[in-house]
Amino acid sequence: MSAAEAGDEVAALGDLDLEGLRSAWRHRFGEPPPLRSVELLALLLAWRIQACQQGGLDAGIRAILKRSGPVKAEGLDIGVGAVLRREWKGRIVEVLVEADGFRWEGRSYASLSATATAIAGSRWNGPRFFGLRPAARAS
């Protein structure tokens, strides 16, 4: 595939909805990742198309990424022992930051998002739930 063809294919992704992106992924790479974000799936698909055409990450970049170590749960940098508080549905919720995760009502969670999801009963971004990150702006 030429660079122009790859560019045209990437440009066409902007016209696709979620099912269209999933179909395009299936056609090129097999089963798509279980994402529900049109924007994220389009970005991933565009990267894969371009990586196939241009060769992807070189060995030097791969080595740098391996050296960076495992990804740590966001929010642990607040400091062990910190307590995150917020009001949720009329009650104050407190979460303790521990060395290996977060504790709420006696249960330990690996990530702040898992904790927020348990509290809210629906999927939440933990840092956003606790006001550590600004809310997404409407486009």
CORHUVEN-V851113 format. One record per backbone hydrogen bond with DSSP energy under -1.0 kcal/mol. CO is the residue of the C=O (numbers start at 0). NH is the residue of the N-H. If there is no record, write none. Layout:
CO&NH  CO&NH
//
This chain:
1&5  2&6  3&7  4&8  5&9  6&10  7&11  10&13  11&14  12&15  16&20  17&21  18&22  19&23  20&24  21&25  22&26  23&27  24&28  25&29  32&34  36&40  37&41  38&42  39&43  40&44  41&45  42&46  43&47  44&48  45&49  46&50  47&51  48&52  49&53  50&54  57&61  58&62  59&63  60&64  61&65  62&66  63&67  65&68  72&75  74&77  75&78  78&81  81&96  83&94  85&92  87&90  90&87  92&85  94&83  95&102  96&80  100&97  101&108  102&95  103&106  106&103  108&101  110&114  111&115  112&116  113&117  114&118  115&119  116&120  124&128  125&129  126&131  126&132  127&130
//
